[in-house]
């Protein structure tokens, strides 16, 4: 199930993954039935549920402003920000680059999120002191909880290992000292795996001690972090392997569809013939966009013979247009950052070829076979 486009903030699209709703319900239930009744007894159940629900929303609001901190820092450095996705384990900012162009830029972008969380923790901590004697205890405990979660969010993200902010900070420091981003990435990834294994072990200890909720959460988070750290390393190694190739060397000849082509002809003569799901569209010899199966399904099948492909262009966010002189490593980075599969190669409006993620994986496989 795809993530939901919820809203936009300062031009950044905010998406909510379906797993977020599971996490929200779990946090709201835990806070309403466990945390607040223990911290502020003798209130009606409705008060606990209101406090728990609002606190669960505020928790993810804290995650959101943490990610926005990264986005603001990235934009100031000229790095385009695509979107933020909230999911069961927190949030992730998707940028046009998976790593910065310099150690300093990487450090500033990475440290911005924890700094925002520390600032939020300081604000809620100050509010706790100011209203401590003037408000009902459940209000004070709600504010104190928000202080705690923002402080914990900042500290947790500073753990020095991928995929956390601390891992990127570690990479920026090692990168600056050694001048070797590949070595720095490997070190940060190994540190991330080490931290994740420790968290998994701590989760098992909690399970044996009959602390099931804490144990399960630690296990799940540890497994997620371990997998993410390994994926970060593999993605970087892939980009490093590809960086010596320009797209003009490896792009495939394009099979373009004229914008005036009926949808029915497109299905029969392109989709079924070439066994692909996405194709570039041209009008008067110039590239105007992409079309795919999802786009044509927006039109009822009964209208396919009269509808034209030019009416069924894909959303521009589903593909990226690349210059033929871009290196293959950067192309993989751009495709991966937006989770795209196809990239038309275009110069001055003229379609020169097509690139897919499969093309890049095949190139890596061939290069590895030749090196073996």
C-alpha positions as CSV (number, residue, x, y, z in Angstrom):
1,X,0.0,0.0,0.0
2,X,1.4,3.4,-1.1
3,X,2.1,6.3,1.3
4,X,-0.6,8.9,1.5
5,X,0.1,12.5,0.4
6,X,-1.1,14.3,3.5
7,X,-0.1,18.0,3.1
8,X,2.8,20.3,2.3
9,X,5.0,22.5,4.5
10,X,7.2,25.2,2.9
11,X,7.1,23.3,-0.4
12,X,8.0,20.0,1.2
13,X,5.5,17.2,0.5
14,X,4.5,15.3,3.7
15,X,3.5,11.7,3.2
16,X,2.1,9.2,5.7
17,X,3.0,5.5,5.3
18,X,0.1,3.1,6.3
19,X,2.4,1.7,9.1
20,X,2.2,5.2,10.8
21,X,-1.4,4.6,11.8
22,X,-0.4,1.3,13.6
23,X,2.3,3.2,15.5
24,X,-0.1,6.1,16.3
25,X,-2.8,3.7,17.7
26,X,-0.2,1.8,19.7
27,X,1.3,5.0,21.3
28,X,-2.1,6.5,22.0
29,X,-3.3,3.3,23.7
30,X,-0.1,2.8,25.7
31,X,-0.1,6.5,26.9
32,X,-3.8,6.5,27.7
33,X,-4.0,3.2,29.6
34,X,-0.5,3.0,31.1
35,X,1.7,6.1,31.2
36,X,-0.8,8.9,32.1
37,X,-2.8,6.8,34.7
38,X,0.5,6.0,36.4
39,X,1.9,9.6,36.3
40,X,-1.3,11.5,37.0
41,X,-3.7,9.2,39.0
42,X,-7.4,9.9,39.8
43,X,-8.5,11.4,36.5
44,X,-11.4,10.0,34.4
45,X,-10.6,7.6,31.5
46,X,-11.7,10.3,29.0
47,X,-9.0,12.7,30.3
48,X,-6.3,10.0,29.8
49,X,-7.5,9.2,26.3
50,X,-7.5,12.9,25.3
51,X,-4.0,13.4,26.8
52,X,-2.8,10.1,25.2
53,X,-4.2,10.9,21.8
54,X,-2.8,14.4,21.7
55,X,0.6,13.3,23.0
56,X,0.8,10.6,20.3
57,X,0.0,13.2,17.6
58,X,2.6,15.5,19.2
59,X,5.2,12.7,19.2
60,X,4.9,12.4,15.4
61,X,4.8,16.2,15.2
62,X,8.2,16.2,17.0
63,X,9.5,13.7,14.4
64,X,8.2,16.0,11.6
65,X,9.9,19.1,12.9
66,X,13.1,17.1,13.4
67,X,13.0,16.1,9.7
68,X,12.1,19.6,8.7
69,X,15.3,20.7,10.4
70,X,17.3,18.5,8.0
71,X,15.3,19.8,5.0
72,X,15.8,23.5,5.9
73,X,19.6,22.9,6.3
74,X,19.7,21.0,3.0
75,X,17.9,23.7,1.1
76,X,20.3,26.3,2.4
77,X,23.1,24.3,1.0
78,X,21.3,24.0,-2.4
79,X,20.2,20.4,-2.0
80,X,16.7,19.9,-3.4
81,X,14.3,18.2,-0.9
82,X,11.6,15.9,-2.4
83,X,9.4,14.9,0.6
84,X,9.2,13.7,4.1
85,X,7.6,10.3,4.9
86,X,6.3,9.4,8.4
87,X,6.2,5.7,9.2
88,X,6.1,3.3,12.1
89,X,9.7,3.9,13.2
90,X,9.7,7.7,12.7
91,X,10.4,9.7,9.6
92,X,12.7,10.1,6.7
93,X,13.6,13.0,4.5
94,X,14.1,12.2,0.8
95,X,16.5,14.5,-0.9
96,X,17.9,14.6,-4.4
97,X,21.3,13.4,-3.0
98,X,21.9,10.5,-0.7
99,X,25.1,12.2,0.6
100,X,26.3,15.7,0.5
101,X,29.1,17.1,-1.8
102,X,31.4,17.9,1.1
103,X,32.1,16.8,4.7
104,X,31.0,20.2,6.0
105,X,27.7,20.2,4.2
106,X,27.0,16.6,5.4
107,X,27.7,17.6,9.0
108,X,25.5,20.7,8.9
109,X,22.6,18.8,7.3
110,X,22.9,15.9,9.7
111,X,23.2,17.8,12.9
112,X,20.3,20.1,12.1
113,X,17.6,17.6,13.1
114,X,19.0,16.8,16.5
115,X,19.5,20.5,17.2
116,X,15.8,21.2,16.4
117,X,14.8,18.4,18.7
118,X,17.0,19.7,21.5
119,X,15.5,23.1,21.0
120,X,12.0,21.6,21.3
121,X,13.0,19.7,24.4
122,X,14.3,22.9,25.9
123,X,11.0,24.7,25.2
124,X,8.8,22.0,26.7
125,X,11.2,21.7,29.7
126,X,10.8,25.5,30.3
127,X,7.0,25.2,30.0
128,X,7.1,22.4,32.6
129,X,8.9,24.6,35.0
130,X,6.6,27.6,34.3
131,X,3.2,25.8,34.7
132,X,4.3,23.2,37.2
133,X,2.4,24.7,40.1
134,X,-0.4,26.4,38.1
135,X,-1.9,23.6,36.0
136,X,-3.5,20.2,36.7
137,X,-1.0,17.4,37.0
138,X,-2.2,15.7,33.7
139,X,-1.4,18.9,31.8
140,X,2.1,19.1,33.4
141,X,2.7,15.4,32.7
142,X,1.7,15.9,29.1
143,X,4.2,18.7,28.7
144,X,6.9,16.8,30.6
145,X,6.3,13.8,28.2
146,X,6.9,16.1,25.2
147,X,10.1,17.3,26.8
148,X,11.2,13.7,27.3
149,X,10.4,12.5,23.8
150,X,12.1,15.4,22.1
151,X,15.2,15.0,24.2
152,X,15.2,11.2,23.6
153,X,14.6,11.8,19.8
154,X,17.7,14.0,19.7
155,X,19.9,11.7,21.8
156,X,18.8,8.6,19.9
157,X,19.5,10.1,16.5
158,X,23.0,11.1,17.6
159,X,24.0,7.4,18.0
160,X,27.1,7.2,15.8
161,X,26.0,4.6,13.1
162,X,24.0,4.5,9.9
163,X,21.2,5.2,9.2
164,X,20.9,7.6,12.1
165,X,22.0,11.2,12.0
166,X,24.9,10.3,14.3
167,X,26.1,7.9,11.6
168,X,26.1,10.7,9.0
169,X,27.9,13.0,11.4
170,X,30.5,10.2,12.0
171,X,30.9,9.8,8.2
172,X,31.4,13.6,7.8
173,X,34.1,13.6,10.4
174,X,36.0,10.6,9.1
175,X,35.6,11.9,5.5
176,X,37.1,15.3,6.5
177,X,40.0,13.6,8.3
178,X,40.8,11.0,5.7
179,X,39.5,12.6,2.5
180,X,38.1,9.1,1.7
181,X,34.2,9.1,1.6
182,X,34.2,5.4,0.8
183,X,36.2,4.5,3.9
184,X,34.0,6.8,6.0
185,X,30.8,5.2,4.7
186,X,32.0,1.7,5.5
187,X,33.0,2.7,9.0
188,X,29.6,4.4,9.6
189,X,27.8,1.4,8.2
190,X,29.7,-1.0,10.4
191,X,29.1,1.2,13.5
192,X,25.4,1.2,12.6
193,X,25.3,-2.6,12.4
194,X,27.1,-2.9,15.7
195,X,24.7,-0.5,17.4
196,X,21.7,-2.4,15.9
197,X,23.0,-5.8,17.1
198,X,23.4,-4.3,20.6
199,X,19.8,-3.1,20.5
200,X,18.6,-6.5,19.3
201,X,20.5,-8.1,22.2
202,X,18.9,-5.6,24.7
203,X,15.5,-6.5,23.3
204,X,16.1,-10.2,23.9
205,X,17.2,-9.4,27.5
206,X,13.9,-7.5,28.0
207,X,11.9,-10.4,26.6
208,X,13.6,-12.9,29.0
209,X,12.9,-10.4,31.8
210,X,9.2,-10.5,30.9
211,X,9.2,-6.9,29.6
212,X,7.4,-7.8,26.4
213,X,6.5,-4.4,25.0
214,X,9.9,-2.9,25.5
215,X,11.6,-6.1,24.2
216,X,9.5,-6.3,21.0
217,X,10.1,-2.6,20.2
218,X,13.8,-2.9,20.8
219,X,14.0,-6.0,18.6
220,X,12.0,-4.4,15.8
221,X,13.9,-1.2,15.9
222,X,17.3,-3.0,16.0
223,X,16.4,-5.2,13.0
224,X,15.2,-2.2,11.1
225,X,18.4,-0.3,11.8
226,X,20.6,-3.3,10.9
227,X,18.9,-3.7,7.6
228,X,19.0,0.0,6.9
229,X,22.7,0.3,7.7
230,X,23.5,-2.6,5.4
231,X,21.4,-1.1,2.6
232,X,23.1,2.3,3.0
233,X,26.5,0.7,2.5
234,X,25.4,-1.4,-0.5
235,X,23.8,1.6,-2.1
236,X,26.9,3.7,-1.7
237,X,29.1,0.9,-3.1
238,X,26.8,0.6,-6.1
239,X,27.1,4.4,-6.8
240,X,30.9,4.2,-6.3
241,X,31.1,1.4,-8.9
242,X,29.1,3.3,-11.4
243,X,30.7,6.7,-11.2
244,X,33.2,6.1,-14.0
245,X,30.4,5.7,-16.7
246,X,28.5,8.6,-18.4
247,X,24.9,7.9,-19.3
248,X,25.6,8.4,-23.0
249,X,27.8,5.2,-22.8
250,X,25.2,3.0,-21.2
251,X,21.7,4.3,-22.0
252,X,19.4,2.1,-24.1
253,X,17.8,3.2,-27.4
254,X,14.4,4.7,-26.6
255,X,11.1,3.4,-27.9
256,X,9.1,6.6,-27.9
257,X,5.3,7.0,-28.3
258,X,3.8,9.8,-30.3
259,X,1.4,11.9,-28.2
260,X,-1.3,11.4,-30.8
261,X,-1.2,7.6,-30.5
262,X,-4.6,6.2,-29.4
263,X,-4.4,4.5,-26.0
264,X,-5.7,1.2,-27.5
265,X,-2.8,1.2,-30.0
266,X,-0.3,2.0,-27.2
267,X,-1.5,-1.0,-25.2
268,X,-1.4,-3.4,-28.2
269,X,1.7,-2.2,-30.0
270,X,3.9,-1.0,-27.2
271,X,3.0,-2.5,-23.8
272,X,2.3,-6.0,-25.1
273,X,5.0,-6.0,-27.8
274,X,7.9,-4.6,-25.7
275,X,6.8,-6.0,-22.3
276,X,7.5,-2.7,-20.5
277,X,5.3,-0.7,-18.2
278,X,6.6,2.9,-18.9
279,X,7.5,4.7,-22.2
280,X,8.6,8.2,-23.1
281,X,6.2,10.4,-25.0
282,X,7.2,12.8,-27.8
283,X,5.3,15.5,-29.8
284,X,6.8,16.9,-33.0
285,X,10.1,15.2,-32.2
286,X,10.4,16.7,-28.7
287,X,10.1,14.9,-25.3
288,X,7.0,16.0,-23.4
289,X,6.8,13.3,-20.6
290,X,6.3,9.7,-19.7
291,X,3.3,7.4,-19.7
292,X,2.8,4.2,-17.9
293,X,0.1,1.6,-17.2
294,X,-1.1,3.4,-14.1
295,X,-1.6,6.6,-16.1
296,X,-3.7,4.9,-18.8
297,X,-5.9,3.1,-16.2
298,X,-7.2,6.5,-15.2
299,X,-9.2,6.4,-18.5
300,X,-12.1,3.9,-18.8
301,X,-11.2,1.0,-21.2
302,X,-14.3,1.9,-23.3
303,X,-12.6,5.2,-24.2
304,X,-9.2,3.9,-25.1
305,X,-9.8,4.0,-28.9
306,X,-10.6,7.7,-28.8
307,X,-8.2,8.9,-26.0
308,X,-4.7,9.9,-26.9
309,X,-1.5,9.1,-25.0
310,X,-0.8,12.8,-24.7
311,X,-3.7,12.9,-22.3
312,X,-2.2,10.2,-20.1
313,X,1.1,11.6,-19.0
314,X,2.6,10.3,-15.8
315,X,3.1,12.6,-12.8
316,X,6.5,14.2,-13.2
317,X,7.5,13.0,-9.7
318,X,7.5,9.4,-10.9
319,X,10.5,9.8,-13.2
320,X,13.6,12.0,-13.5
321,X,15.0,13.6,-16.7
322,X,18.8,13.2,-17.0
323,X,21.5,14.7,-19.1
324,X,23.7,12.3,-21.1
325,X,26.8,13.6,-19.4
326,X,25.6,12.7,-15.9
327,X,27.6,9.8,-14.5
328,X,25.8,6.5,-13.8
329,X,26.5,6.8,-10.0
330,X,24.7,10.1,-9.8
331,X,21.9,8.6,-11.9
332,X,21.5,5.7,-9.5
333,X,21.5,8.2,-6.6
334,X,18.7,10.2,-8.2
335,X,16.6,7.2,-9.1
336,X,17.0,5.7,-5.7
337,X,16.2,8.9,-3.8
338,X,12.8,9.2,-5.6
339,X,12.3,5.4,-5.8
340,X,12.0,5.7,-9.5
341,X,12.6,3.0,-12.1
342,X,12.9,4.9,-15.4
343,X,14.8,8.0,-16.5
344,X,14.6,9.5,-20.0
345,X,17.9,10.9,-21.2
346,X,17.2,14.3,-22.8
347,X,19.2,17.2,-24.1
348,X,17.6,20.5,-25.3
349,X,14.2,18.8,-25.5
350,X,15.4,15.9,-27.7
351,X,15.0,12.4,-26.3
352,X,18.4,10.6,-26.7
353,X,17.7,7.3,-24.8
354,X,16.3,5.7,-21.7
355,X,17.9,4.5,-18.5
356,X,16.4,2.1,-16.0
357,X,17.5,0.8,-12.6
358,X,17.8,-2.6,-14.2
359,X,20.3,-1.2,-16.7
360,X,22.5,0.0,-13.9
361,X,22.3,-3.3,-12.0
362,X,23.3,-5.2,-15.1
363,X,26.2,-2.8,-15.6
364,X,27.4,-3.4,-12.1
365,X,27.1,-7.2,-12.6
366,X,29.1,-7.1,-15.8
367,X,31.8,-4.9,-14.2
368,X,32.1,-7.3,-11.2
369,X,32.3,-10.3,-13.5
370,X,35.1,-8.7,-15.5
371,X,37.0,-7.8,-12.3
372,X,36.6,-11.3,-10.8
